[in-house]
Amino acid sequence: MAKELKEKKVAKIAKKAAKKVVSKKKDVKKVAKKVAKKVIKLKLTKPAKAKKAAKKIAKKAA
């Protein structure tokens, strides 16, 4: 259960960032990095996993 909750939180953060990418035409990589940092700060997932997830979601939105 805890893991699912974390995943949801990560997705929420990434989605917010993804929206920013689309609306402000920001660089996907840069935004993905920011998302990863936030996720790591919240200790939600391992850094590598966070970056992968962030990139995936950002690319989907872009």
CHARMM-style PDB file with segment names, atoms N, HN, CA, C and O in Angstrom:
ATOM      1  N   MET     1       0.830  -1.213   0.000  1.00  0.00      PROA
ATOM      2  CA  MET     1       0.000   0.000   0.000  1.00  0.00      PROA
ATOM      3  C   MET     1       0.864   1.261   0.000  1.00  0.00      PROA
ATOM      4  O   MET     1       0.615   2.199  -0.758  1.00  0.00      PROA
ATOM      5  N   ALA     2       1.874   1.268   0.856  1.00  0.00      PROA
ATOM      6  HN  ALA     2       2.077   0.507   1.472  1.00  0.00      PROA
ATOM      7  CA  ALA     2       2.733   2.458   0.940  1.00  0.00      PROA
ATOM      8  C   ALA     2       3.399   2.740  -0.404  1.00  0.00      PROA
ATOM      9  O   ALA     2       3.546   3.890  -0.818  1.00  0.00      PROA
ATOM     10  N   LYS     3       3.798   1.653  -1.075  1.00  0.00      PROA
ATOM     11  HN  LYS     3       3.679   0.719  -0.739  1.00  0.00      PROA
ATOM     12  CA  LYS     3       4.477   1.826  -2.357  1.00  0.00      PROA
ATOM     13  C   LYS     3       3.539   2.473  -3.379  1.00  0.00      PROA
ATOM     14  O   LYS     3       3.938   3.373  -4.118  1.00  0.00      PROA
ATOM     15  N   GLU     4       2.316   2.012  -3.411  1.00  0.00      PROA
ATOM     16  HN  GLU     4       1.992   1.281  -2.811  1.00  0.00      PROA
ATOM     17  CA  GLU     4       1.350   2.566  -4.360  1.00  0.00      PROA
ATOM     18  C   GLU     4       1.119   4.043  -4.098  1.00  0.00      PROA
ATOM     19  O   GLU     4       1.010   4.849  -5.022  1.00  0.00      PROA
ATOM     20  N   LEU     5       1.048   4.376  -2.832  1.00  0.00      PROA
ATOM     21  HN  LEU     5       1.136   3.721  -2.081  1.00  0.00      PROA
ATOM     22  CA  LEU     5       0.837   5.774  -2.463  1.00  0.00      PROA
ATOM     23  C   LEU     5       1.985   6.626  -2.975  1.00  0.00      PROA
ATOM     24  O   LEU     5       1.777   7.707  -3.526  1.00  0.00      PROA
ATOM     25  N   LYS     6       3.200   6.126  -2.787  1.00  0.00      PROA
ATOM     26  HN  LYS     6       3.370   5.248  -2.339  1.00  0.00      PROA
ATOM     27  CA  LYS     6       4.371   6.856  -3.250  1.00  0.00      PROA
ATOM     28  C   LYS     6       4.329   7.035  -4.760  1.00  0.00      PROA
ATOM     29  O   LYS     6       4.604   8.115  -5.283  1.00  0.00      PROA
ATOM     30  N   GLU     7       3.980   5.953  -5.449  1.00  0.00      PROA
ATOM     31  HN  GLU     7       3.757   5.076  -5.025  1.00  0.00      PROA
ATOM     32  CA  GLU     7       3.915   6.018  -6.911  1.00  0.00      PROA
ATOM     33  C   GLU     7       2.953   7.115  -7.349  1.00  0.00      PROA
ATOM     34  O   GLU     7       3.232   7.876  -8.275  1.00  0.00      PROA
ATOM     35  N   LYS     8       1.818   7.178  -6.667  1.00  0.00      PROA
ATOM     36  HN  LYS     8       1.591   6.559  -5.915  1.00  0.00      PROA
ATOM     37  CA  LYS     8       0.812   8.191  -6.993  1.00  0.00      PROA
ATOM     38  C   LYS     8       1.369   9.588  -6.786  1.00  0.00      PROA
ATOM     39  O   LYS     8       1.147  10.485  -7.599  1.00  0.00      PROA
ATOM     40  N   LYS     9       2.097   9.764  -5.687  1.00  0.00      PROA
ATOM     41  HN  LYS     9       2.277   9.036  -5.026  1.00  0.00      PROA
ATOM     42  CA  LYS     9       2.688  11.074  -5.398  1.00  0.00      PROA
ATOM     43  C   LYS     9       3.672  11.453  -6.490  1.00  0.00      PROA
ATOM     44  O   LYS     9       3.684  12.585  -6.975  1.00  0.00      PROA
ATOM     45  N   VAL    10       4.498  10.484  -6.869  1.00  0.00      PROA
ATOM     46  HN  VAL    10       4.489   9.565  -6.475  1.00  0.00      PROA
ATOM     47  CA  VAL    10       5.491  10.732  -7.915  1.00  0.00      PROA
ATOM     48  C   VAL    10       4.786  11.129  -9.207  1.00  0.00      PROA
ATOM     49  O   VAL    10       5.184  12.082  -9.877  1.00  0.00      PROA
ATOM     50  N   ALA    11       3.744  10.394  -9.544  1.00  0.00      PROA
ATOM     51  HN  ALA    11       3.421   9.620  -8.999  1.00  0.00      PROA
ATOM     52  CA  ALA    11       3.013  10.672 -10.777  1.00  0.00      PROA
ATOM     53  C   ALA    11       2.424  12.068 -10.748  1.00  0.00      PROA
ATOM     54  O   ALA    11       2.437  12.788 -11.746  1.00  0.00      PROA
ATOM     55  N   LYS    12       1.907  12.440  -9.585  1.00  0.00      PROA
ATOM     56  HN  LYS    12       1.897  11.856  -8.773  1.00  0.00      PROA
ATOM     57  CA  LYS    12       1.292  13.764  -9.437  1.00  0.00      PROA
ATOM     58  C   LYS    12       2.323  14.862  -9.704  1.00  0.00      PROA
ATOM     59  O   LYS    12       2.063  15.810 -10.445  1.00  0.00      PROA
ATOM     60  N   ILE    13       3.485  14.717  -9.092  1.00  0.00      PROA
ATOM     61  HN  ILE    13       3.697  13.947  -8.490  1.00  0.00      PROA
ATOM     62  CA  ILE    13       4.551  15.709  -9.261  1.00  0.00      PROA
ATOM     63  C   ILE    13       4.969  15.774 -10.729  1.00  0.00      PROA
ATOM     64  O   ILE    13       5.127  16.853 -11.300  1.00  0.00      PROA
ATOM     65  N   ALA    14       5.142  14.604 -11.319  1.00  0.00      PROA
ATOM     66  HN  ALA    14       5.013  13.727 -10.855  1.00  0.00      PROA
ATOM     67  CA  ALA    14       5.604  14.546 -12.706  1.00  0.00      PROA
ATOM     68  C   ALA    14       4.575  15.139 -13.659  1.00  0.00      PROA
ATOM     69  O   ALA    14       4.920  15.822 -14.623  1.00  0.00      PROA
ATOM     70  N   LYS    15       3.304  14.868 -13.373  1.00  0.00      PROA
ATOM     71  HN  LYS    15       3.023  14.314 -12.589  1.00  0.00      PROA
ATOM     72  CA  LYS    15       2.249  15.398 -14.230  1.00  0.00      PROA
ATOM     73  C   LYS    15       2.237  16.918 -14.193  1.00  0.00      PROA
ATOM     74  O   LYS    15       2.081  17.580 -15.219  1.00  0.00      PROA
ATOM     75  N   LYS    16       2.405  17.454 -12.997  1.00  0.00      PROA
ATOM     76  HN  LYS    16       2.532  16.917 -12.163  1.00  0.00      PROA
ATOM     77  CA  LYS    16       2.438  18.919 -12.850  1.00  0.00      PROA
ATOM     78  C   LYS    16       3.563  19.490 -13.708  1.00  0.00      PROA
ATOM     79  O   LYS    16       3.385  20.466 -14.437  1.00  0.00      PROA
ATOM     80  N   ALA    17       4.716  18.854 -13.599  1.00  0.00      PROA
ATOM     81  HN  ALA    17       4.860  18.061 -13.007  1.00  0.00      PROA
ATOM     82  CA  ALA    17       5.878  19.322 -14.349  1.00  0.00      PROA
ATOM     83  C   ALA    17       5.644  19.177 -15.845  1.00  0.00      PROA
ATOM     84  O   ALA    17       6.027  20.037 -16.637  1.00  0.00      PROA
ATOM     85  N   ALA    18       5.012  18.079 -16.212  1.00  0.00      PROA
ATOM     86  HN  ALA    18       4.701  17.380 -15.568  1.00  0.00      PROA
ATOM     87  CA  ALA    18       4.747  17.832 -17.624  1.00  0.00      PROA
ATOM     88  C   ALA    18       3.859  18.926 -18.205  1.00  0.00      PROA
ATOM     89  O   ALA    18       4.057  19.366 -19.338  1.00  0.00      PROA
ATOM     90  N   LYS    19       2.884  19.356 -17.419  1.00  0.00      PROA
ATOM     91  HN  LYS    19       2.724  18.998 -16.499  1.00  0.00      PROA
ATOM     92  CA  LYS    19       2.004  20.439 -17.864  1.00  0.00      PROA
ATOM     93  C   LYS    19       2.809  21.701 -18.114  1.00  0.00      PROA
ATOM     94  O   LYS    19       2.555  22.439 -19.065  1.00  0.00      PROA
ATOM     95  N   LYS    20       3.787  21.939 -17.241  1.00  0.00      PROA
ATOM     96  HN  LYS    20       3.994  21.339 -16.468  1.00  0.00      PROA
ATOM     97  CA  LYS    20       4.642  23.109 -17.394  1.00  0.00      PROA
ATOM     98  C   LYS    20       5.400  23.034 -18.714  1.00  0.00      PROA
ATOM     99  O   LYS    20       5.540  24.024 -19.432  1.00  0.00      PROA
ATOM    100  N   VAL    21       5.884  21.829 -19.012  1.00  0.00      PROA
ATOM    101  HN  VAL    21       5.770  21.025 -18.428  1.00  0.00      PROA
ATOM    102  CA  VAL    21       6.643  21.641 -20.249  1.00  0.00      PROA
ATOM    103  C   VAL    21       5.783  22.051 -21.436  1.00  0.00      PROA
ATOM    104  O   VAL    21       6.233  22.764 -22.333  1.00  0.00      PROA
ATOM    105  N   VAL    22       4.553  21.593 -21.425  1.00  0.00      PROA
ATOM    106  HN  VAL    22       4.187  21.014 -20.697  1.00  0.00      PROA
ATOM    107  CA  VAL    22       3.663  21.856 -22.553  1.00  0.00      PROA
ATOM    108  C   VAL    22       3.287  23.332 -22.628  1.00  0.00      PROA
ATOM    109  O   VAL    22       3.347  23.939 -23.698  1.00  0.00      PROA
ATOM    110  N   SER    23       2.903  23.902 -21.503  1.00  0.00      PROA
ATOM    111  HN  SER    23       2.854  23.410 -20.634  1.00  0.00      PROA
ATOM    112  CA  SER    23       2.405  25.278 -21.523  1.00  0.00      PROA
ATOM    113  C   SER    23       3.519  26.297 -21.736  1.00  0.00      PROA
ATOM    114  O   SER    23       3.304  27.319 -22.388  1.00  0.00      PROA
ATOM    115  N   LYS    24       4.705  26.030 -21.195  1.00  0.00      PROA
ATOM    116  HN  LYS    24       4.879  25.199 -20.666  1.00  0.00      PROA
ATOM    117  CA  LYS    24       5.782  27.021 -21.303  1.00  0.00      PROA
ATOM    118  C   LYS    24       6.855  26.604 -22.303  1.00  0.00      PROA
ATOM    119  O   LYS    24       7.878  27.277 -22.428  1.00  0.00      PROA
ATOM    120  N   LYS    25       6.631  25.501 -23.013  1.00  0.00      PROA
ATOM    121  HN  LYS    25       5.800  24.955 -22.911  1.00  0.00      PROA
ATOM    122  CA  LYS    25       7.585  25.000 -24.003  1.00  0.00      PROA
ATOM    123  C   LYS    25       8.983  24.861 -23.396  1.00  0.00      PROA
ATOM    124  O   LYS    25       9.983  25.248 -24.001  1.00  0.00      PROA
ATOM    125  N   LYS    26       9.025  24.306 -22.202  1.00  0.00      PROA
ATOM    126  HN  LYS    26       8.212  23.991 -21.711  1.00  0.00      PROA
ATOM    127  CA  LYS    26      10.327  24.128 -21.545  1.00  0.00      PROA
ATOM    128  C   LYS    26      10.990  22.838 -22.014  1.00  0.00      PROA
ATOM    129  O   LYS    26      10.351  21.953 -22.582  1.00  0.00      PROA
ATOM    130  N   ASP    27      12.279  22.764 -21.760  1.00  0.00      PROA
ATOM    131  HN  ASP    27      12.799  23.483 -21.299  1.00  0.00      PROA
ATOM    132  CA  ASP    27      13.043  21.590 -22.153  1.00  0.00      PROA
ATOM    133  C   ASP    27      12.631  20.388 -21.297  1.00  0.00      PROA
ATOM    134  O   ASP    27      12.601  20.468 -20.069  1.00  0.00      PROA
ATOM    135  N   VAL    28      12.319  19.294 -21.953  1.00  0.00      PROA
ATOM    136  HN  VAL    28      12.344  19.229 -22.951  1.00  0.00      PROA
ATOM    137  CA  VAL    28      11.840  18.103 -21.255  1.00  0.00      PROA
ATOM    138  C   VAL    28      12.887  17.598 -20.265  1.00  0.00      PROA
ATOM    139  O   VAL    28      12.566  17.256 -19.127  1.00  0.00      PROA
ATOM    140  N   LYS    29      14.141  17.557 -20.711  1.00  0.00      PROA
ATOM    141  HN  LYS    29      14.402  17.835 -21.635  1.00  0.00      PROA
ATOM    142  CA  LYS    29      15.206  17.035 -19.849  1.00  0.00      PROA
ATOM    143  C   LYS    29      15.344  17.859 -18.582  1.00  0.00      PROA
ATOM    144  O   LYS    29      15.477  17.314 -17.486  1.00  0.00      PROA
ATOM    145  N   LYS    30      15.313  19.173 -18.738  1.00  0.00      PROA
ATOM    146  HN  LYS    30      15.205  19.615 -19.629  1.00  0.00      PROA
ATOM    147  CA  LYS    30      15.463  20.060 -17.581  1.00  0.00      PROA
ATOM    148  C   LYS    30      14.339  19.834 -16.584  1.00  0.00      PROA
ATOM    149  O   LYS    30      14.569  19.733 -15.379  1.00  0.00      PROA
ATOM    150  N   VAL    31      13.133  19.759 -17.099  1.00  0.00      PROA
ATOM    151  HN  VAL    31      12.946  19.841 -18.078  1.00  0.00      PROA
ATOM    152  CA  VAL    31      11.981  19.570 -16.229  1.00  0.00      PROA
ATOM    153  C   VAL    31      12.045  18.204 -15.565  1.00  0.00      PROA
ATOM    154  O   VAL    31      11.717  18.061 -14.387  1.00  0.00      PROA
ATOM    155  N   ALA    32      12.467  17.208 -16.323  1.00  0.00      PROA
ATOM    156  HN  ALA    32      12.734  17.325 -17.279  1.00  0.00      PROA
ATOM    157  CA  ALA    32      12.595  15.859 -15.772  1.00  0.00      PROA
ATOM    158  C   ALA    32      13.577  15.850 -14.612  1.00  0.00      PROA
ATOM    159  O   ALA    32      13.360  15.183 -13.600  1.00  0.00      PROA
ATOM    160  N   LYS    33      14.659  16.602 -14.773  1.00  0.00      PROA
ATOM    161  HN  LYS    33      14.835  17.144 -15.595  1.00  0.00      PROA
ATOM    162  CA  LYS    33      15.657  16.688 -13.710  1.00  0.00      PROA
ATOM    163  C   LYS    33      15.048  17.295 -12.450  1.00  0.00      PROA
ATOM    164  O   LYS    33      15.272  16.813 -11.339  1.00  0.00      PROA
ATOM    165  N   LYS    34      14.282  18.347 -12.642  1.00  0.00      PROA
ATOM    166  HN  LYS    34      14.100  18.739 -13.544  1.00  0.00      PROA
ATOM    167  CA  LYS    34      13.634  19.014 -11.515  1.00  0.00      PROA
ATOM    168  C   LYS    34      12.686  18.068 -10.793  1.00  0.00      PROA
ATOM    169  O   LYS    34      12.658  18.006  -9.564  1.00  0.00      PROA
ATOM    170  N   VAL    35      11.913  17.336 -11.582  1.00  0.00      PROA
ATOM    171  HN  VAL    35      11.936  17.387 -12.581  1.00  0.00      PROA
ATOM    172  CA  VAL    35      10.974  16.370 -11.008  1.00  0.00      PROA
ATOM    173  C   VAL    35      11.749  15.334 -10.210  1.00  0.00      PROA
ATOM    174  O   VAL    35      11.381  15.002  -9.083  1.00  0.00      PROA
ATOM    175  N   ALA    36      12.818  14.830 -10.797  1.00  0.00      PROA
ATOM    176  HN  ALA    36      13.117  15.100 -11.713  1.00  0.00      PROA
ATOM    177  CA  ALA    36      13.630  13.816 -10.133  1.00  0.00      PROA
ATOM    178  C   ALA    36      14.143  14.349  -8.797  1.00  0.00      PROA
ATOM    179  O   ALA    36      14.117  13.648  -7.785  1.00  0.00      PROA
ATOM    180  N   LYS    37      14.608  15.596  -8.807  1.00  0.00      PROA
ATOM    181  HN  LYS    37      14.628  16.165  -9.629  1.00  0.00      PROA
ATOM    182  CA  LYS    37      15.117  16.199  -7.571  1.00  0.00      PROA
ATOM    183  C   LYS    37      14.040  16.250  -6.502  1.00  0.00      PROA
ATOM    184  O   LYS    37      14.279  15.915  -5.342  1.00  0.00      PROA
ATOM    185  N   LYS    38      12.849  16.674  -6.911  1.00  0.00      PROA
ATOM    186  HN  LYS    38      12.655  16.945  -7.853  1.00  0.00      PROA
ATOM    187  CA  LYS    38      11.736  16.766  -5.967  1.00  0.00      PROA
ATOM    188  C   LYS    38      11.407  15.407  -5.385  1.00  0.00      PROA
ATOM    189  O   LYS    38      11.197  15.255  -4.182  1.00  0.00      PROA
ATOM    190  N   VAL    39      11.369  14.420  -6.272  1.00  0.00      PROA
ATOM    191  HN  VAL    39      11.540  14.544  -7.250  1.00  0.00      PROA
ATOM    192  CA  VAL    39      11.023  13.065  -5.865  1.00  0.00      PROA
ATOM    193  C   VAL    39      12.064  12.522  -4.899  1.00  0.00      PROA
ATOM    194  O   VAL    39      11.734  11.879  -3.903  1.00  0.00      PROA
ATOM    195  N   ILE    40      13.332  12.793  -5.211  1.00  0.00      PROA
ATOM    196  HN  ILE    40      13.601  13.315  -6.020  1.00  0.00      PROA
ATOM    197  CA  ILE    40      14.414  12.322  -4.345  1.00  0.00      PROA
ATOM    198  C   ILE    40      14.326  13.009  -2.983  1.00  0.00      PROA
ATOM    199  O   ILE    40      14.525  12.386  -1.940  1.00  0.00      PROA
ATOM    200  N   LYS    41      14.026  14.294  -3.017  1.00  0.00      PROA
ATOM    201  HN  LYS    41      13.865  14.801  -3.864  1.00  0.00      PROA
ATOM    202  CA  LYS    41      13.902  15.059  -1.777  1.00  0.00      PROA
ATOM    203  C   LYS    41      12.835  14.448  -0.877  1.00  0.00      PROA
ATOM    204  O   LYS    41      12.993  14.372   0.341  1.00  0.00      PROA
ATOM    205  N   LEU    42      11.747  14.016  -1.504  1.00  0.00      PROA
ATOM    206  HN  LEU    42      11.618  14.078  -2.493  1.00  0.00      PROA
ATOM    207  CA  LEU    42      10.654  13.425  -0.740  1.00  0.00      PROA
ATOM    208  C   LEU    42      10.928  11.962  -0.410  1.00  0.00      PROA
ATOM    209  O   LEU    42      10.128  11.294   0.245  1.00  0.00      PROA
ATOM    210  N   LYS    43      12.092  11.475  -0.884  1.00  0.00      PROA
ATOM    211  HN  LYS    43      12.742  12.018  -1.416  1.00  0.00      PROA
ATOM    212  CA  LYS    43      12.494  10.084  -0.644  1.00  0.00      PROA
ATOM    213  C   LYS    43      11.421   9.105  -1.118  1.00  0.00      PROA
ATOM    214  O   LYS    43      11.113   8.129  -0.435  1.00  0.00      PROA
ATOM    215  N   LEU    44      10.863   9.374  -2.279  1.00  0.00      PROA
ATOM    216  HN  LEU    44      11.113  10.167  -2.834  1.00  0.00      PROA
ATOM    217  CA  LEU    44       9.788   8.522  -2.783  1.00  0.00      PROA
ATOM    218  C   LEU    44      10.339   7.311  -3.517  1.00  0.00      PROA
ATOM    219  O   LEU    44       9.846   6.196  -3.340  1.00  0.00      PROA
ATOM    220  N   THR    45      11.353   7.524  -4.335  1.00  0.00      PROA
ATOM    221  HN  THR    45      11.753   8.429  -4.479  1.00  0.00      PROA
ATOM    222  CA  THR    45      11.956   6.403  -5.042  1.00  0.00      PROA
ATOM    223  C   THR    45      13.451   6.614  -5.142  1.00  0.00      PROA
ATOM    224  O   THR    45      13.966   7.666  -4.762  1.00  0.00      PROA
ATOM    225  N   LYS    46      14.138   5.625  -5.648  1.00  0.00      PROA
ATOM    226  HN  LYS    46      13.719   4.771  -5.956  1.00  0.00      PROA
ATOM    227  CA  LYS    46      15.584   5.754  -5.864  1.00  0.00      PROA
ATOM    228  C   LYS    46      15.817   6.763  -6.984  1.00  0.00      PROA
ATOM    229  O   LYS    46      15.031   6.846  -7.927  1.00  0.00      PROA
ATOM    230  N   PRO    47      16.898   7.526  -6.875  1.00  0.00      PROA
ATOM    231  CA  PRO    47      17.180   8.587  -7.847  1.00  0.00      PROA
ATOM    232  C   PRO    47      17.090   8.144  -9.307  1.00  0.00      PROA
ATOM    233  O   PRO    47      16.470   8.827 -10.122  1.00  0.00      PROA
ATOM    234  N   ALA    48      17.699   7.017  -9.639  1.00  0.00      PROA
ATOM    235  HN  ALA    48      18.203   6.462  -8.977  1.00  0.00      PROA
ATOM    236  CA  ALA    48      17.696   6.557 -11.034  1.00  0.00      PROA
ATOM    237  C   ALA    48      16.270   6.288 -11.504  1.00  0.00      PROA
ATOM    238  O   ALA    48      15.876   6.661 -12.609  1.00  0.00      PROA
ATOM    239  N   LYS    49      15.512   5.633 -10.635  1.00  0.00      PROA
ATOM    240  HN  LYS    49      15.832   5.330  -9.737  1.00  0.00      PROA
ATOM    241  CA  LYS    49      14.124   5.317 -10.967  1.00  0.00      PROA
ATOM    242  C   LYS    49      13.332   6.613 -11.152  1.00  0.00      PROA
ATOM    243  O   LYS    49      12.516   6.722 -12.067  1.00  0.00      PROA
ATOM    244  N   ALA    50      13.571   7.565 -10.304  1.00  0.00      PROA
ATOM    245  HN  ALA    50      14.234   7.477  -9.561  1.00  0.00      PROA
ATOM    246  CA  ALA    50      12.854   8.835 -10.363  1.00  0.00      PROA
ATOM    247  C   ALA    50      13.120   9.536 -11.684  1.00  0.00      PROA
ATOM    248  O   ALA    50      12.199  10.058 -12.313  1.00  0.00      PROA
ATOM    249  N   LYS    51      14.371   9.548 -12.101  1.00  0.00      PROA
ATOM    250  HN  LYS    51      15.119   9.123 -11.590  1.00  0.00      PROA
ATOM    251  CA  LYS    51      14.723  10.217 -13.352  1.00  0.00      PROA
ATOM    252  C   LYS    51      14.051   9.548 -14.529  1.00  0.00      PROA
ATOM    253  O   LYS    51      13.522  10.210 -15.423  1.00  0.00      PROA
ATOM    254  N   LYS    52      14.078   8.220 -14.519  1.00  0.00      PROA
ATOM    255  HN  LYS    52      14.507   7.682 -13.793  1.00  0.00      PROA
ATOM    256  CA  LYS    52      13.454   7.471 -15.614  1.00  0.00      PROA
ATOM    257  C   LYS    52      11.973   7.787 -15.705  1.00  0.00      PROA
ATOM    258  O   LYS    52      11.449   8.069 -16.782  1.00  0.00      PROA
ATOM    259  N   ALA    53      11.310   7.736 -14.569  1.00  0.00      PROA
ATOM    260  HN  ALA    53      11.736   7.507 -13.693  1.00  0.00      PROA
ATOM    261  CA  ALA    53       9.866   7.979 -14.524  1.00  0.00      PROA
ATOM    262  C   ALA    53       9.555   9.399 -14.986  1.00  0.00      PROA
ATOM    263  O   ALA    53       8.619   9.618 -15.755  1.00  0.00      PROA
ATOM    264  N   ALA    54      10.337  10.347 -14.518  1.00  0.00      PROA
ATOM    265  HN  ALA    54      11.097  10.169 -13.894  1.00  0.00      PROA
ATOM    266  CA  ALA    54      10.107  11.748 -14.861  1.00  0.00      PROA
ATOM    267  C   ALA    54      10.256  11.966 -16.363  1.00  0.00      PROA
ATOM    268  O   ALA    54       9.447  12.654 -16.986  1.00  0.00      PROA
ATOM    269  N   LYS    55      11.296  11.372 -16.930  1.00  0.00      PROA
ATOM    270  HN  LYS    55      11.952  10.813 -16.424  1.00  0.00      PROA
ATOM    271  CA  LYS    55      11.524  11.532 -18.358  1.00  0.00      PROA
ATOM    272  C   LYS    55      10.372  10.936 -19.152  1.00  0.00      PROA
ATOM    273  O   LYS    55       9.889  11.522 -20.122  1.00  0.00      PROA
ATOM    274  N   LYS    56       9.944   9.756 -18.715  1.00  0.00      PROA
ATOM    275  HN  LYS    56      10.336   9.280 -17.928  1.00  0.00      PROA
ATOM    276  CA  LYS    56       8.877   9.053 -19.418  1.00  0.00      PROA
ATOM    277  C   LYS    56       7.611   9.908 -19.450  1.00  0.00      PROA
ATOM    278  O   LYS    56       6.982  10.074 -20.495  1.00  0.00      PROA
ATOM    279  N   ILE    57       7.257  10.440 -18.298  1.00  0.00      PROA
ATOM    280  HN  ILE    57       7.768  10.305 -17.449  1.00  0.00      PROA
ATOM    281  CA  ILE    57       6.023  11.216 -18.192  1.00  0.00      PROA
ATOM    282  C   ILE    57       6.151  12.535 -18.956  1.00  0.00      PROA
ATOM    283  O   ILE    57       5.214  12.975 -19.622  1.00  0.00      PROA
ATOM    284  N   ALA    58       7.312  13.148 -18.849  1.00  0.00      PROA
ATOM    285  HN  ALA    58       8.074  12.791 -18.308  1.00  0.00      PROA
ATOM    286  CA  ALA    58       7.525  14.419 -19.545  1.00  0.00      PROA
ATOM    287  C   ALA    58       7.448  14.227 -21.056  1.00  0.00      PROA
ATOM    288  O   ALA    58       6.885  15.054 -21.773  1.00  0.00      PROA
ATOM    289  N   LYS    59       8.021  13.129 -21.523  1.00  0.00      PROA
ATOM    290  HN  LYS    59       8.478  12.457 -20.940  1.00  0.00      PROA
ATOM    291  CA  LYS    59       7.993  12.851 -22.965  1.00  0.00      PROA
ATOM    292  C   LYS    59       6.566  12.627 -23.426  1.00  0.00      PROA
ATOM    293  O   LYS    59       6.167  13.093 -24.493  1.00  0.00      PROA
ATOM    294  N   LYS    60       5.798  11.909 -22.615  1.00  0.00      PROA
ATOM    295  HN  LYS    60       6.123  11.530 -21.749  1.00  0.00      PROA
ATOM    296  CA  LYS    60       4.410  11.620 -22.957  1.00  0.00      PROA
ATOM    297  C   LYS    60       3.627  12.923 -23.118  1.00  0.00      PROA
ATOM    298  O   LYS    60       2.799  13.060 -24.018  1.00  0.00      PROA
ATOM    299  N   ALA    61       3.902  13.854 -22.247  1.00  0.00      PROA
ATOM    300  HN  ALA    61       4.576  13.743 -21.516  1.00  0.00      PROA
ATOM    301  CA  ALA    61       3.152  15.110 -22.242  1.00  0.00      PROA
ATOM    302  C   ALA    61       3.601  16.040 -23.375  1.00  0.00      PROA
ATOM    303  O   ALA    61       2.809  16.813 -23.913  1.00  0.00      PROA
ATOM    304  N   ALA    62       4.851  15.951 -23.713  1.00  0.00      PROA
ATOM    305  HN  ALA    62       5.495  15.324 -23.275  1.00  0.00      PROA
ATOM    306  CA  ALA    62       5.413  16.874 -24.709  1.00  0.00      PROA
ATOM    307  C   ALA    62       4.895  16.605 -26.119  1.00  0.00      PROA
ATOM    308  OT1 ALA    62       5.278  17.300 -27.060  1.00  0.00      PROA
TER     309      ALA     62
END
